[in-house]
Amino acid sequence: MYGRGLPTNTVTQRQLGEIVMANPWVARNPFMSLWLSVANSAANTLRAHAMVEAERQFGKAMIQATNAWLSLWSGAAEPFPVPRRTRGRR
């Protein structure tokens, strides 16, 4: 009774003798299907490369931020200047 989601007492357009036309915008087109498959594949590849690059840049930024905080709190922000050796007078 509820197998296809329609009540059993409905009459379809074909049973009434009306001509049912297929919608040309939703018809299967192998060339468009192939083109869309290639386009989706290229878009997914581009998205994957962008995600890898974003993760790489995020990792670099985290390392730099961590090093900056550690050097700030450990007192190594500015190292002491190394005294230069001077030549003795002759």
N, CA, C and O atoms as a Tinker XYZ file with bonds, in Angstrom:
   360  protein
     1  N      0.821000   -1.186000    0.000000    73     2
     2  CA     0.000000    0.000000    0.000000    64     1     3
     3  C      0.866000    1.250000    0.000000    63     2     4     5
     4  O      0.586000    2.196000   -0.736000    81     3
     5  N      1.913000    1.265000    0.815000    73     3     6
     6  CA     2.743000    2.458000    0.895000    64     5     7
     7  C      4.127000    2.219000    0.281000    63     6     8     9
     8  O      5.076000    2.932000    0.608000    81     7
     9  N      4.249000    1.235000   -0.594000    73     7    10
    10  CA     5.549000    0.838000   -1.122000    64     9    11
    11  C      6.269000    1.933000   -1.893000    63    10    12    13
    12  O      7.477000    2.105000   -1.729000    81    11
    13  N      5.557000    2.675000   -2.727000    73    11    14
    14  CA     6.215000    3.681000   -3.544000    64    13    15
    15  C      5.927000    5.086000   -3.061000    63    14    16    17
    16  O      6.321000    6.044000   -3.725000    81    15
    17  N      5.274000    5.244000   -1.963000    73    15    18
    18  CA     5.003000    6.556000   -1.426000    64    17    19
    19  C      3.732000    7.188000   -1.975000    63    18    20    21
    20  O      3.379000    8.299000   -1.578000    81    19
    21  N      3.035000    6.501000   -2.884000    73    19    22
    22  CA     1.795000    7.044000   -3.454000    64    21    23
    23  C      0.616000    6.209000   -2.987000    63    22    24    25
    24  O      0.747000    4.998000   -2.815000    81    23
    25  N     -0.514000    6.826000   -2.782000    73    23    26
    26  CA    -1.706000    6.039000   -2.458000    64    25    27
    27  C     -2.077000    5.147000   -3.646000    63    26    28    29
    28  O     -1.725000    5.460000   -4.783000    81    27
    29  N     -2.765000    4.073000   -3.402000    73    27    30
    30  CA    -3.076000    3.117000   -4.462000    64    29    31
    31  C     -4.201000    3.590000   -5.373000    63    30    32    33
    32  O     -4.374000    3.016000   -6.449000    81    31
    33  N     -4.962000    4.591000   -5.005000    73    31    34
    34  CA    -6.109000    5.008000   -5.807000    64    33    35
    35  C     -5.784000    6.171000   -6.746000    63    34    36    37
    36  O     -6.705000    6.712000   -7.357000    81    35
    37  N     -4.536000    6.577000   -6.890000    73    35    38
    38  CA    -4.209000    7.672000   -7.792000    64    37    39
    39  C     -4.092000    7.151000   -9.217000    63    38    40    41
    40  O     -3.729000    5.997000   -9.443000    81    39
    41  N     -4.402000    8.008000  -10.162000    73    39    42
    42  CA    -4.327000    7.669000  -11.575000    64    41    43
    43  C     -3.186000    8.466000  -12.177000    63    42    44    45
    44  O     -3.114000    9.681000  -11.992000    81    43
    45  N     -2.294000    7.801000  -12.894000    73    43    46
    46  CA    -1.151000    8.486000  -13.496000    64    45    47
    47  C     -1.580000    9.172000  -14.781000    63    46    48    49
    48  O     -2.679000    8.943000  -15.287000    81    47
    49  N     -0.690000   10.022000  -15.305000    73    47    50
    50  CA    -0.995000   10.733000  -16.540000    64    49    51
    51  C     -1.054000    9.773000  -17.728000    63    50    52    53
    52  O     -1.832000    9.982000  -18.659000    81    51
    53  N     -0.231000    8.717000  -17.695000    73    51    54
    54  CA    -0.261000    7.753000  -18.792000    64    53    55
    55  C     -1.600000    7.012000  -18.844000    63    54    56    57
    56  O     -2.100000    6.708000  -19.927000    81    55
    57  N     -2.167000    6.728000  -17.697000    73    55    58
    58  CA    -3.448000    6.027000  -17.679000    64    57    59
    59  C     -4.564000    6.906000  -18.222000    63    58    60    61
    60  O     -5.547000    6.394000  -18.758000    81    59
    61  N     -4.427000    8.217000  -18.092000    73    59    62
    62  CA    -5.446000    9.128000  -18.611000    64    61    63
    63  C     -5.274000    9.378000  -20.103000    63    62    64    65
    64  O     -6.149000    9.982000  -20.725000    81    63
    65  N     -4.177000    8.932000  -20.689000    73    63    66
    66  CA    -3.965000    9.102000  -22.120000    64    65    67
    67  C     -3.238000   10.385000  -22.472000    63    66    68    69
    68  O     -3.116000   10.718000  -23.650000    81    67
    69  N     -2.751000   11.115000  -21.475000    73    67    70
    70  CA    -2.021000   12.345000  -21.766000    64    69    71
    71  C     -0.605000   11.998000  -22.211000    63    70    72    73
    72  O     -0.049000   10.971000  -21.821000    81    71
    73  N     -0.043000   12.859000  -23.020000    73    71    74
    74  CA     1.327000   12.668000  -23.488000    64    73    75
    75  C      2.266000   13.233000  -22.427000    63    74    76    77
    76  O      2.141000   14.385000  -22.011000    81    75
    77  N      3.192000   12.408000  -22.008000    73    75    78
    78  CA     4.146000   12.825000  -20.996000    64    77    79
    79  C      5.477000   13.067000  -21.694000    63    78    80    81
    80  O      6.064000   12.143000  -22.256000    81    79
    81  N      5.959000   14.321000  -21.658000    73    79    82
    82  CA     7.238000   14.656000  -22.291000    64    81    83
    83  C      8.347000   14.592000  -21.252000    63    82    84    85
    84  O      8.157000   14.952000  -20.091000    81    83
    85  N      9.494000   14.132000  -21.691000    73    83    86
    86  CA    10.661000   14.104000  -20.816000    64    85    87
    87  C     11.242000   15.510000  -20.743000    63    86    88    89
    88  O     11.231000   16.250000  -21.728000    81    87
    89  N     11.740000   15.864000  -19.590000    73    87    90
    90  CA    12.369000   17.166000  -19.417000    64    89    91
    91  C     13.766000   17.102000  -20.031000    63    90    92    93
    92  O     14.593000   16.316000  -19.568000    81    91
    93  N     14.058000   17.907000  -21.063000    73    91    94
    94  CA    15.371000   17.805000  -21.707000    64    93    95
    95  C     16.521000   18.295000  -20.822000    63    94    96    97
    96  O     17.679000   17.978000  -21.097000    81    95
    97  N     16.228000   19.057000  -19.772000    73    95    98
    98  CA    17.285000   19.577000  -18.915000    64    97    99
    99  C     17.812000   18.535000  -17.942000    63    98   100   101
   100  O     18.913000   18.679000  -17.410000    81    99
   101  N     17.038000   17.495000  -17.710000    73    99   102
   102  CA    17.486000   16.448000  -16.793000    64   101   103
   103  C     17.782000   15.133000  -17.507000    63   102   104   105
   104  O     18.020000   14.114000  -16.859000    81   103
   105  N     17.769000   15.152000  -18.835000    73   103   106
   106  CA    18.072000   13.943000  -19.599000    64   105   107
   107  C     19.543000   13.583000  -19.443000    63   106   108   109
   108  O     20.378000   14.449000  -19.183000    81   107
   109  N     19.849000   12.320000  -19.601000    73   107   110
   110  CA    21.233000   11.870000  -19.471000    64   109   111
   111  C     22.031000   12.292000  -20.691000    63   110   112   113
   112  O     21.591000   12.122000  -21.828000    81   111
   113  N     23.193000   12.836000  -20.443000    73   111   114
   114  CA    24.074000   13.278000  -21.511000    64   113   115
   115  C     25.468000   12.758000  -21.183000    63   114   116   117
   116  O     26.087000   13.244000  -20.237000    81   115
   117  N     25.978000   11.791000  -21.928000    73   115   118
   118  CA    27.280000   11.206000  -21.570000    64   117   119
   119  C     28.427000   12.208000  -21.666000    63   118   120   121
   120  O     29.371000   12.133000  -20.879000    81   119
   121  N     28.367000   13.136000  -22.606000    73   119   122
   122  CA    29.450000   14.111000  -22.735000    64   121   123
   123  C     29.478000   15.070000  -21.549000    63   122   124   125
   124  O     30.543000   15.402000  -21.030000    81   123
   125  N     28.287000   15.512000  -21.126000    73   123   126
   126  CA    28.226000   16.396000  -19.971000    64   125   127
   127  C     28.638000   15.639000  -18.709000    63   126   128   129
   128  O     29.297000   16.193000  -17.829000    81   127
   129  N     28.245000   14.374000  -18.631000    73   127   130
   130  CA    28.632000   13.563000  -17.483000    64   129   131
   131  C     30.149000   13.420000  -17.418000    63   130   132   133
   132  O     30.742000   13.541000  -16.346000    81   131
   133  N     30.772000   13.164000  -18.558000    73   131   134
   134  CA    32.228000   13.048000  -18.605000    64   133   135
   135  C     32.883000   14.371000  -18.232000    63   134   136   137
   136  O     33.844000   14.398000  -17.463000    81   135
   137  N     32.364000   15.473000  -18.779000    73   135   138
   138  CA    32.941000   16.784000  -18.487000    64   137   139
   139  C     32.810000   17.115000  -17.006000    63   138   140   141
   140  O     33.754000   17.622000  -16.400000    81   139
   141  N     31.652000   16.834000  -16.419000    73   139   142
   142  CA    31.458000   17.117000  -14.999000    64   141   143
   143  C     32.324000   16.219000  -14.127000    63   142   144   145
   144  O     32.794000   16.647000  -13.073000    81   143
   145  N     32.539000   14.985000  -14.554000    73   143   146
   146  CA    33.423000   14.095000  -13.790000    64   145   147
   147  C     34.840000   14.640000  -13.771000    63   146   148   149
   148  O     35.489000   14.650000  -12.725000    81   147
   149  N     35.321000   15.091000  -14.916000    73   147   150
   150  CA    36.673000   15.656000  -14.988000    64   149   151
   151  C     36.750000   16.949000  -14.191000    63   150   152   153
   152  O     37.734000   17.192000  -13.493000    81   151
   153  N     35.713000   17.783000  -14.293000    73   151   154
   154  CA    35.714000   19.045000  -13.550000    64   153   155
   155  C     35.705000   18.793000  -12.044000    63   154   156   157
   156  O     36.411000   19.475000  -11.301000    81   155
   157  N     34.916000   17.825000  -11.587000    73   155   158
   158  CA    34.884000   17.505000  -10.161000    64   157   159
   159  C     36.212000   16.942000   -9.691000    63   158   160   161
   160  O     36.670000   17.247000   -8.590000    81   159
   161  N     36.830000   16.118000  -10.528000    73   159   162
   162  CA    38.134000   15.561000  -10.172000    64   161   163
   163  C     39.176000   16.670000  -10.046000    63   162   164   165
   164  O     39.969000   16.675000   -9.104000    81   163
   165  N     39.177000   17.600000  -10.985000    73   163   166
   166  CA    40.129000   18.714000  -10.938000    64   165   167
   167  C     39.857000   19.612000   -9.731000    63   166   168   169
   168  O     40.791000   20.072000   -9.074000    81   167
   169  N     38.595000   19.860000   -9.442000    73   167   170
   170  CA    38.255000   20.703000   -8.292000    64   169   171
   171  C     38.678000   20.039000   -6.987000    63   170   172   173
   172  O     39.181000   20.707000   -6.083000    81   171
   173  N     38.477000   18.724000   -6.884000    73   171   174
   174  CA    38.886000   18.021000   -5.669000    64   173   175
   175  C     40.398000   18.005000   -5.516000    63   174   176   177
   176  O     40.907000   18.126000   -4.401000    81   175
   177  N     41.126000   17.856000   -6.624000    73   175   178
   178  CA    42.585000   17.901000   -6.562000    64   177   179
   179  C     43.057000   19.277000   -6.120000    63   178   180   181
   180  O     43.951000   19.388000   -5.281000    81   179
   181  N     42.468000   20.318000   -6.675000    73   179   182
   182  CA    42.827000   21.682000   -6.300000    64   181   183
   183  C     42.517000   21.939000   -4.826000    63   182   184   185
   184  O     43.306000   22.573000   -4.125000    81   183
   185  N     41.374000   21.449000   -4.359000    73   183   186
   186  CA    40.999000   21.624000   -2.957000    64   185   187
   187  C     41.968000   20.891000   -2.040000    63   186   188   189
   188  O     42.330000   21.402000   -0.980000    81   187
   189  N     42.390000   19.696000   -2.444000    73   187   190
   190  CA    43.332000   18.936000   -1.621000    64   189   191
   191  C     44.686000   19.639000   -1.545000    63   190   192   193
   192  O     45.292000   19.697000   -0.475000    81   191
   193  N     45.164000   20.171000   -2.663000    73   191   194
   194  CA    46.438000   20.903000   -2.648000    64   193   195
   195  C     46.339000   22.155000   -1.772000    63   194   196   197
   196  O     47.275000   22.488000   -1.044000    81   195
   197  N     45.208000   22.836000   -1.849000    73   195   198
   198  CA    45.031000   24.033000   -1.028000    64   197   199
   199  C     44.998000   23.671000    0.456000    63   198   200   201
   200  O     45.554000   24.399000    1.279000    81   199
   201  N     44.358000   22.564000    0.806000    73   199   202
   202  CA    44.301000   22.150000    2.204000    64   201   203
   203  C     45.684000   21.765000    2.724000    63   202   204   205
   204  O     46.030000   22.087000    3.861000    81   203
   205  N     46.474000   21.080000    1.900000    73   203   206
   206  CA    47.829000   20.700000    2.316000    64   205   207
   207  C     48.673000   21.947000    2.543000    63   206   208   209
   208  O     49.406000   22.029000    3.529000    81   207
   209  N     48.578000   22.913000    1.644000    73   207   210
   210  CA    49.349000   24.141000    1.790000    64   209   211
   211  C     48.895000   24.931000    3.018000    63   210   212   213
   212  O     49.721000   25.506000    3.726000    81   211
   213  N     47.591000   24.961000    3.271000    73   211   214
   214  CA    47.087000   25.665000    4.452000    64   213   215
   215  C     47.583000   24.998000    5.732000    63   214   216   217
   216  O     47.964000   25.683000    6.681000    81   215
   217  N     47.580000   23.678000    5.764000    73   215   218
   218  CA    48.086000   22.969000    6.946000    64   217   219
   219  C     49.580000   23.224000    7.137000    63   218   220   221
   220  O     50.049000   23.368000    8.266000    81   219
   221  N     50.321000   23.279000    6.042000    73   219   222
   222  CA    51.757000   23.545000    6.126000    64   221   223
   223  C     52.015000   24.942000    6.687000    63   222   224   225
   224  O     52.857000   25.116000    7.568000    81   223
   225  N     51.296000   25.923000    6.181000    73   223   226
   226  CA    51.475000   27.287000    6.668000    64   225   227
   227  C     51.020000   27.422000    8.121000    63   226   228   229
   228  O     51.626000   28.164000    8.894000    81   227
   229  N     49.967000   26.716000    8.490000    73   227   230
   230  CA    49.498000   26.759000    9.870000    64   229   231
   231  C     50.546000   26.152000   10.801000    63   230   232   233
   232  O     50.786000   26.672000   11.891000    81   231
   233  N     51.164000   25.063000   10.375000    73   231   234
   234  CA    52.215000   24.444000   11.187000    64   233   235
   235  C     53.405000   25.367000   11.371000    63   234   236   237
   236  O     53.951000   25.470000   12.470000    81   235
   237  N     53.811000   26.043000   10.296000    73   235   238
   238  CA    54.918000   27.002000   10.401000    64   237   239
   239  C     54.573000   28.137000   11.357000    63   238   240   241
   240  O     55.397000   28.534000   12.180000    81   239
   241  N     53.359000   28.654000   11.246000    73   239   242
   242  CA    52.935000   29.760000   12.118000    64   241   243
   243  C     52.901000   29.315000   13.573000    63   242   244   245
   244  O     53.279000   30.082000   14.459000    81   243
   245  N     52.454000   28.091000   13.836000    73   243   246
   246  CA    52.419000   27.596000   15.205000    64   245   247
   247  C     53.821000   27.433000   15.777000    63   246   248   249
   248  O     54.056000   27.750000   16.943000    81   247
   249  N     54.750000   26.945000   14.970000    73   247   250
   250  CA    56.133000   26.786000   15.434000    64   249   251
   251  C     56.744000   28.149000   15.734000    63   250   252   253
   252  O     57.411000   28.319000   16.755000    81   251
   253  N     56.521000   29.123000   14.849000    73   251   254
   254  CA    57.064000   30.461000   15.075000    64   253   255
   255  C     56.455000   31.097000   16.320000    63   254   256   257
   256  O     57.165000   31.734000   17.099000    81   255
   257  N     55.155000   30.933000   16.516000    73   255   258
   258  CA    54.505000   31.514000   17.691000    64   257   259
   259  C     55.006000   30.850000   18.972000    63   258   260   261
   260  O     55.243000   31.523000   19.975000    81   259
   261  N     55.164000   29.539000   18.933000    73   259   262
   262  CA    55.667000   28.826000   20.105000    64   261   263
   263  C     57.082000   29.261000   20.441000    63   262   264   265
   264  O     57.404000   29.509000   21.603000    81   263
   265  N     57.921000   29.352000   19.426000    73   263   266
   266  CA    59.301000   29.799000   19.662000    64   265   267
   267  C     59.344000   31.231000   20.184000    63   266   268   269
   268  O     60.170000   31.550000   21.040000    81   267
   269  N     58.479000   32.085000   19.689000    73   267   270
   270  CA    58.456000   33.464000   20.151000    64   269   271
   271  C     58.046000   33.533000   21.625000    63   270   272   273
   272  O     58.656000   34.269000   22.401000    81   271
   273  N     57.024000   32.777000   22.015000    73   271   274
   274  CA    56.589000   32.796000   23.414000    64   273   275
   275  C     57.644000   32.196000   24.330000    63   274   276   277
   276  O     57.897000   32.708000   25.420000    81   275
   277  N     58.253000   31.111000   23.882000    73   275   278
   278  CA    59.273000   30.494000   24.730000    64   277   279
   279  C     60.473000   31.416000   24.906000    63   278   280   281
   280  O     61.013000   31.527000   26.007000    81   279
   281  N     60.888000   32.070000   23.844000    73   279   282
   282  CA    62.029000   32.975000   23.972000    64   281   283
   283  C     61.665000   34.210000   24.800000    63   282   284   285
   284  O     62.516000   34.757000   25.500000    81   283
   285  N     60.417000   34.648000   24.724000    73   283   286
   286  CA    59.997000   35.792000   25.521000    64   285   287
   287  C     59.998000   35.448000   27.005000    63   286   288   289
   288  O     60.511000   36.223000   27.812000    81   287
   289  N     59.440000   34.316000   27.377000    73   287   290
   290  CA    59.324000   33.955000   28.775000    64   289   291
   291  C     60.610000   33.385000   29.365000    63   290   292   293
   292  O     60.797000   33.406000   30.582000    81   291
   293  N     61.484000   32.883000   28.526000    73   291   294
   294  CA    62.722000   32.328000   29.066000    64   293   295
   295  C     63.815000   33.387000   29.187000    63   294   296   297
   296  O     64.892000   33.099000   29.710000    81   295
   297  N     63.563000   34.577000   28.726000    73   295   298
   298  CA    64.541000   35.642000   28.827000    64   297   299
   299  C     65.568000   35.628000   27.716000    63   298   300   301
   300  O     66.566000   36.347000   27.776000    81   299
   301  N     65.335000   34.834000   26.727000    73   299   302
   302  CA    66.291000   34.756000   25.625000    64   301   303
   303  C     65.836000   35.603000   24.440000    63   302   304   305
   304  O     66.213000   35.338000   23.298000    81   303
   305  N     65.027000   36.620000   24.715000    73   303   306
   306  CA    64.531000   37.448000   23.627000    64   305   307
   307  C     65.669000   38.195000   22.953000    63   306   308   309
   308  O     65.738000   38.263000   21.726000    81   307
   309  N     66.566000   38.758000   23.767000    73   307   310
   310  CA    67.728000   39.435000   23.201000    64   309   311
   311  C     68.959000   38.878000   23.896000    63   310   312   313
   312  O     69.148000   39.086000   25.094000    81   311
   313  N     69.775000   38.188000   23.164000    73   311   314
   314  CA    70.975000   37.627000   23.794000    64   313   315
   315  C     71.955000   38.745000   24.165000    63   314   316   317
   316  O     71.970000   39.814000   23.555000    81   315
   317  N     72.753000   38.467000   25.164000    73   315   318
   318  CA    73.757000   39.445000   25.560000    64   317   319
   319  C     74.770000   39.626000   24.442000    63   318   320   321
   320  O     75.132000   38.664000   23.765000    81   319
   321  N     75.227000   40.858000   24.246000    73   319   322
   322  CA    76.204000   41.059000   23.172000    64   321   323
   323  C     77.549000   40.432000   23.559000    63   322   324   325
   324  O     77.995000   40.518000   24.703000    81   323
   325  N     78.158000   39.819000   22.591000    73   323   326
   326  CA    79.461000   39.197000   22.813000    64   325   327
   327  C     80.518000   40.292000   22.678000    63   326   328   329
   328  O     80.574000   40.974000   21.654000    81   327
   329  N     81.353000   40.465000   23.699000    73   327   330
   330  CA    82.376000   41.511000   23.582000    64   329   331
   331  C     83.384000   41.149000   22.492000    63   330   332   333
   332  O     83.807000   40.001000   22.352000    81   331
   333  N     83.748000   42.173000   21.733000    73   331   334
   334  CA    84.694000   41.959000   20.647000    64   333   335
   335  C     86.122000   41.974000   21.213000    63   334   336   337
   336  O     86.427000   42.697000   22.162000    81   335
   337  N     86.935000   41.198000   20.636000    73   335   338
   338  CA    88.349000   41.201000   21.046000    64   337   339
   339  C     89.038000   42.392000   20.407000    63   338   340   341
   340  O     88.881000   42.666000   19.217000    81   339
   341  N     89.778000   43.068000   21.201000    73   339   342
   342  CA    90.531000   44.207000   20.682000    64   341   343
   343  C     91.982000   43.827000   20.564000    63   342   344   345
   344  O     92.493000   43.028000   21.349000    81   343
   345  N     92.625000   44.382000   19.611000    73   343   346
   346  CA    94.062000   44.127000   19.458000    64   345   347
   347  C     94.827000   44.980000   20.438000    63   346   348   349
   348  O     94.471000   46.128000   20.701000    81   347
   349  N     95.814000   44.440000   20.941000    73   347   350
   350  CA    96.656000   45.197000   21.861000    64   349   351
   351  C     97.466000   46.254000   21.133000    63   350   352   353
   352  O     97.701000   46.148000   19.930000    81   351
   353  N     97.892000   47.276000   21.867000    73   351   354
   354  CA    98.704000   48.345000   21.242000    64   353   355
   355  C    100.096000   47.825000   20.962000    63   354   356   357
   356  O    100.626000   46.998000   21.704000    81   355
   357  N    100.657000   48.294000   19.937000    73   355   358
   358  CA   102.011000   47.898000   19.608000    64   357   359
   359  C    102.979000   48.957000   19.983000    63   358   360
   360  O    104.181000   48.796000   19.776000    81   359
